[in-house]
Amino acid sequence: MIRVLVVDDQTLIRRAVVDILAGAAGFEVVGEAVDGRDAVEKAQTLVPDVVVMDIRMPTMDGIDATVAICANPALSDTRVLILTTFEEDEFLFSALRAGASGFIGKGSEPEDIIRAVQSVHGGDALLSPIATRALIAKYLQPTRTEAATAAAVASVKHLTEREREVLLLVARGRSNLEIAADLFISPHTAKTHVNRVMTKAAAHDRAQLVILAYESGLLIPGVS
Protein backbone atom coordinates (compact mmCIF):
# COMPACT_ATOMS: atom_id res chain seq x y z
CA MET A 1 0.00 0.00 0.00
CA ILE A 2 1.43 3.38 -1.04
CA ARG A 3 0.58 6.08 1.51
CA VAL A 4 0.16 9.51 -0.10
CA LEU A 5 -0.13 13.10 1.14
CA VAL A 6 -1.68 15.47 -1.43
CA VAL A 7 -0.71 19.16 -1.26
CA ASP A 8 -2.37 21.94 -3.25
CA ASP A 9 -3.99 25.23 -2.23
CA GLN A 10 -6.61 24.90 -4.97
CA THR A 11 -9.41 22.78 -3.56
CA LEU A 12 -10.69 21.47 -6.90
CA ILE A 13 -7.26 20.24 -8.01
CA ARG A 14 -6.44 18.78 -4.62
CA ARG A 15 -9.72 16.92 -4.40
CA ALA A 16 -9.37 15.63 -7.97
CA VAL A 17 -5.95 14.13 -7.21
CA VAL A 18 -7.21 12.69 -3.93
CA ASP A 19 -10.16 11.05 -5.70
CA ILE A 20 -7.90 9.58 -8.41
CA LEU A 21 -5.48 8.03 -5.93
CA ALA A 22 -8.05 7.00 -3.34
CA GLY A 23 -9.96 5.12 -6.02
CA ALA A 24 -6.89 3.23 -7.28
CA ALA A 25 -5.86 -0.16 -5.96
CA GLY A 26 -2.79 -0.14 -3.74
CA PHE A 27 -3.08 3.48 -2.61
CA GLU A 28 -4.10 5.16 0.63
CA VAL A 29 -4.45 8.94 0.80
CA VAL A 30 -3.40 9.58 4.39
CA GLY A 31 -3.88 13.35 4.32
CA GLU A 32 -4.31 16.64 2.49
CA ALA A 33 -2.48 19.94 2.95
CA VAL A 34 -3.36 23.42 1.71
CA ASP A 35 0.11 25.01 1.70
CA GLY A 36 3.77 24.19 2.20
CA ARG A 37 3.83 24.73 5.94
CA ASP A 38 0.80 22.51 6.36
CA ALA A 39 2.52 19.92 4.15
CA VAL A 40 5.69 19.87 6.28
CA GLU A 41 3.72 19.52 9.50
CA LYS A 42 1.52 16.74 8.16
CA ALA A 43 4.44 14.92 6.57
CA GLN A 44 6.20 14.86 9.94
CA THR A 45 3.08 13.46 11.60
CA LEU A 46 1.87 11.06 8.90
CA VAL A 47 5.23 10.00 7.36
CA PRO A 48 3.76 9.30 3.89
CA ASP A 49 5.56 7.30 1.22
CA VAL A 50 4.92 9.98 -1.40
CA VAL A 51 3.99 13.67 -1.19
CA VAL A 52 2.25 15.02 -4.29
CA MET A 53 3.27 18.68 -4.05
CA ASP A 54 2.06 21.84 -5.77
CA ILE A 55 4.68 24.59 -6.27
CA ARG A 56 2.91 27.93 -6.02
CA MET A 57 1.17 28.16 -2.67
CA PRO A 58 0.73 30.80 0.05
CA THR A 59 2.53 30.81 3.43
CA MET A 60 5.26 28.42 2.22
CA ASP A 61 5.69 27.36 -1.40
CA GLY A 62 6.31 23.84 -2.63
CA ILE A 63 10.06 24.39 -3.09
CA ASP A 64 10.70 25.32 0.54
CA ALA A 65 8.38 22.54 1.69
CA THR A 66 10.31 20.04 -0.46
CA VAL A 67 13.60 21.23 1.06
CA ALA A 68 12.22 20.79 4.58
CA ILE A 69 10.81 17.32 3.89
CA CYS A 70 13.87 15.99 2.05
CA ALA A 71 16.24 17.33 4.72
CA ASN A 72 14.36 15.64 7.57
CA PRO A 73 16.09 12.36 8.55
CA ALA A 74 12.77 11.03 9.85
CA LEU A 75 11.39 11.36 6.31
CA SER A 76 14.33 9.81 4.47
CA ASP A 77 12.04 7.30 2.74
CA THR A 78 9.44 9.90 1.74
CA ARG A 79 9.51 10.93 -1.92
CA VAL A 80 8.18 14.20 -3.37
CA LEU A 81 6.38 14.32 -6.72
CA ILE A 82 5.84 17.86 -8.01
CA LEU A 83 2.43 18.66 -9.49
CA THR A 84 3.03 21.44 -11.97
CA THR A 85 2.14 23.37 -15.10
CA PHE A 86 4.42 23.69 -18.12
CA GLU A 87 5.20 27.37 -17.54
CA GLU A 88 6.95 26.63 -14.25
CA ASP A 89 10.26 25.31 -15.65
CA GLU A 90 12.41 27.48 -13.39
CA PHE A 91 10.55 26.24 -10.32
CA LEU A 92 10.86 22.64 -11.51
CA PHE A 93 14.63 22.87 -11.59
CA SER A 94 14.67 24.38 -8.11
CA ALA A 95 12.42 21.55 -6.93
CA LEU A 96 14.77 18.90 -8.34
CA ARG A 97 17.73 20.51 -6.62
CA ALA A 98 15.70 20.59 -3.41
CA GLY A 99 15.23 16.83 -3.57
CA ALA A 100 12.04 16.22 -5.53
CA SER A 101 11.97 12.90 -7.38
CA GLY A 102 10.22 14.25 -10.46
CA PHE A 103 7.22 16.12 -11.76
CA ILE A 104 3.94 15.61 -13.56
CA GLY A 105 1.56 18.06 -15.20
CA LYS A 106 -1.72 19.07 -13.59
CA GLY A 107 -3.52 18.16 -16.80
CA SER A 108 -2.24 14.58 -16.84
CA GLU A 109 -4.59 11.65 -17.25
CA PRO A 110 -5.56 9.78 -14.05
CA GLU A 111 -3.60 6.68 -15.06
CA ASP A 112 -0.48 8.81 -15.63
CA ILE A 113 -0.76 10.31 -12.14
CA ILE A 114 -1.12 6.82 -10.67
CA ARG A 115 1.94 5.57 -12.58
CA ALA A 116 3.92 8.65 -11.55
CA VAL A 117 3.31 8.04 -7.85
CA GLN A 118 4.19 4.37 -8.29
CA SER A 119 7.42 5.29 -10.10
CA VAL A 120 8.77 7.69 -7.50
CA HIS A 121 7.71 5.33 -4.71
CA GLY A 122 9.75 2.63 -6.42
CA GLY A 123 12.84 4.82 -6.39
CA ASP A 124 12.80 5.99 -10.00
CA ALA A 125 13.30 9.59 -11.06
CA LEU A 126 10.25 10.75 -12.98
CA LEU A 127 11.86 13.01 -15.55
CA SER A 128 12.87 12.36 -19.10
CA PRO A 129 16.51 12.87 -20.19
CA ILE A 130 15.35 15.41 -22.79
CA ALA A 131 13.38 17.45 -20.25
CA THR A 132 16.24 17.28 -17.78
CA ARG A 133 18.84 18.42 -20.31
CA ALA A 134 16.63 21.37 -21.23
CA LEU A 135 16.20 22.39 -17.59
CA ILE A 136 19.90 21.96 -16.85
CA ALA A 137 21.01 23.98 -19.86
CA LYS A 138 18.61 26.79 -19.09
CA TYR A 139 18.93 27.08 -15.32
CA LEU A 140 22.00 25.26 -13.99
CA GLN A 141 24.72 26.58 -16.28
CA PRO A 142 24.06 30.33 -15.75
CA THR A 143 23.57 30.01 -11.98
CA ARG A 144 26.12 27.35 -11.03
CA THR A 145 28.59 28.71 -8.47
CA GLU A 146 32.23 27.72 -8.08
CA ALA A 147 31.43 26.27 -4.66
CA ALA A 148 28.63 24.08 -6.06
CA THR A 149 30.87 22.88 -8.88
CA ALA A 150 33.72 22.12 -6.49
CA ALA A 151 31.41 20.17 -4.18
CA ALA A 152 30.03 18.14 -7.10
CA VAL A 153 33.51 17.40 -8.46
CA ALA A 154 34.63 16.29 -4.98
CA SER A 155 31.65 13.93 -4.72
CA VAL A 156 32.44 12.35 -8.06
CA LYS A 157 36.11 11.88 -7.15
CA HIS A 158 35.07 9.50 -4.38
CA LEU A 159 33.46 7.19 -6.95
CA THR A 160 35.16 4.24 -8.59
CA GLU A 161 35.47 4.13 -12.37
CA ARG A 162 32.55 1.69 -12.54
CA GLU A 163 30.44 3.92 -10.30
CA ARG A 164 31.12 6.91 -12.54
CA GLU A 165 29.95 4.84 -15.51
CA VAL A 166 26.77 4.03 -13.62
CA LEU A 167 26.27 7.70 -12.68
CA LEU A 168 26.52 8.70 -16.34
CA LEU A 169 23.98 6.07 -17.36
CA VAL A 170 21.56 7.13 -14.64
CA ALA A 171 21.92 10.74 -15.78
CA ARG A 172 21.12 9.67 -19.33
CA GLY A 173 17.85 8.19 -18.13
CA ARG A 174 18.76 4.50 -18.08
CA SER A 175 16.81 2.16 -15.81
CA ASN A 176 18.60 -0.47 -13.71
CA LEU A 177 17.74 -3.10 -16.31
CA GLU A 178 19.16 -0.94 -19.10
CA ILE A 179 22.29 -0.20 -17.06
CA ALA A 180 22.75 -3.95 -16.54
CA ALA A 181 22.48 -4.56 -20.28
CA ASP A 182 24.84 -1.68 -21.17
CA LEU A 183 27.53 -2.83 -18.72
CA PHE A 184 26.98 -6.59 -19.14
CA ILE A 185 26.20 -7.08 -15.45
CA SER A 186 23.21 -8.48 -13.58
CA PRO A 187 20.25 -6.21 -12.68
CA HIS A 188 21.00 -6.86 -9.00
CA THR A 189 24.59 -5.68 -9.45
CA ALA A 190 23.38 -2.61 -11.34
CA LYS A 191 21.01 -1.77 -8.52
CA THR A 192 23.82 -2.24 -5.99
CA HIS A 193 26.07 0.15 -7.93
CA VAL A 194 23.31 2.77 -8.16
CA ASN A 195 22.66 2.54 -4.42
CA ARG A 196 26.37 2.90 -3.65
CA VAL A 197 26.62 5.98 -5.85
CA MET A 198 23.62 7.49 -4.10
CA THR A 199 25.14 6.77 -0.69
CA LYS A 200 28.56 8.19 -1.57
CA ALA A 201 27.02 11.28 -3.17
CA ALA A 202 24.49 11.73 -0.34
CA ALA A 203 21.81 11.81 -3.04
CA HIS A 204 18.17 11.54 -2.04
CA ASP A 205 17.27 9.68 -5.24
CA ARG A 206 18.09 9.28 -8.93
CA ALA A 207 16.98 12.81 -9.79
CA GLN A 208 19.74 14.15 -7.54
CA LEU A 209 22.25 11.97 -9.40
CA VAL A 210 21.21 13.61 -12.67
CA ILE A 211 21.91 17.04 -11.18
CA LEU A 212 25.27 15.81 -9.82
CA ALA A 213 26.38 14.50 -13.21
CA TYR A 214 25.84 17.91 -14.79
CA GLU A 215 27.15 19.98 -11.88
CA SER A 216 30.36 17.96 -11.78
CA GLY A 217 30.90 18.35 -15.52
CA LEU A 218 30.62 14.63 -16.28
CA LEU A 219 27.77 15.52 -18.62
CA ILE A 220 27.62 18.77 -20.57
CA PRO A 221 24.28 19.95 -21.99
CA GLY A 222 24.33 19.89 -25.77
CA VAL A 223 27.55 17.88 -25.84
CA SER A 224 27.21 14.71 -23.77
Long-range contacts (C-beta under 8 A, 24 or more apart in sequence): 1-26, 1-27, 1-28, 2-26, 2-27, 2-28, 2-49, 2-50, 2-117, 2-118, 2-121, 3-28, 3-30, 3-46, 3-47, 3-48, 3-49, 3-50, 4-28, 4-29, 4-30, 4-48, 4-49, 4-50, 4-51, 4-52, 4-117, 5-29, 5-30, 5-31, 5-32, 5-33, 5-39, 5-42, 5-43, 5-46, 5-48, 5-50, 5-51, 5-52, 6-31, 6-32, 6-33, 6-52, 7-32, 7-33, 7-34, 7-35, 7-36, 7-38, 7-39, 7-51, 7-52, 7-53, 7-54, 7-57, 7-62, 7-65, 8-34, 8-52, 8-54, 8-57, 8-83, 9-34, 9-35, 9-54, 9-56, 9-57, 9-58, 10-54, 13-54, 13-83, 13-106, 17-52, 17-83, 17-113, 20-110, 20-113, 20-114, 21-52, 21-113, 21-114, 21-117, 24-110, 24-114, 26-118, 27-114, 27-117, 35-59, 35-60, 36-60, 36-61, 36-62, 36-64, 36-65, 36-68, 37-65, 39-65, 39-69, 40-65, 40-68, 40-69, 43-69, 43-72, 43-75, 43-78, 44-72, 44-74, 44-75, 47-74, 47-75, 47-78, 48-78, 49-77, 49-78, 49-79, 49-121, 50-78, 50-79, 50-80, 50-81, 50-117, 50-120, 50-121, 51-78, 51-79, 51-80, 51-81, 52-81, 52-83, 52-113, 52-117, 53-80, 53-81, 53-82, 53-83, 53-95, 53-100, 54-82, 54-83, 54-84, 55-82, 55-83, 55-84, 55-88, 55-91, 55-92, 55-95, 56-88, 56-91, 62-91, 62-95, 63-91, 63-94, 63-95, 63-98, 66-95, 66-98, 66-99, 66-100, 67-98, 67-99, 69-99, 70-98, 70-99, 70-100, 70-204, 71-99, 79-120, 79-121, 79-205, 80-120, 81-116, 81-117, 81-120, 81-126, 89-134, 89-135, 89-138, 89-139, 90-138, 90-139, 92-135, 93-135, 93-136, 93-138, 93-139, 93-140, 94-139, 96-127, 96-135, 96-207, 96-208, 96-210, 96-211, 97-211, 99-204, 99-205, 99-207, 99-208, 100-207, 101-125, 101-126, 101-204, 101-205, 101-206, 101-207, 102-126, 102-127, 102-207, 103-127, 120-205, 123-205, 123-206, 124-175, 124-206, 125-170, 125-205, 125-206, 125-207, 125-209, 125-210, 126-207, 127-207, 127-210, 128-173, 129-171, 129-172, 129-173, 132-171, 132-173, 132-210, 133-221, 133-222, 136-210, 136-211, 136-214, 136-221, 137-221, 137-222, 140-211, 140-214, 140-215, 140-221, 141-221, 144-215, 148-215, 149-215, 149-216, 149-217, 151-215, 152-212, 152-215, 152-216, 152-217, 153-216, 153-217, 155-200, 155-201, 155-202, 155-212, 155-216, 156-201, 156-212, 156-216, 156-218, 158-200, 158-201, 159-197, 159-200, 159-201, 162-193, 163-193, 163-196, 163-197, 163-200, 164-218, 166-190, 166-193, 166-194, 166-197, 167-197, 167-201, 167-209, 167-212, 167-213, 167-218, 168-213, 168-218, 168-219, 168-224, 170-194, 170-197, 170-206, 170-209, 170-210, 170-213, 171-209, 171-210, 171-212, 171-213, 171-214, 171-218, 171-219, 172-219
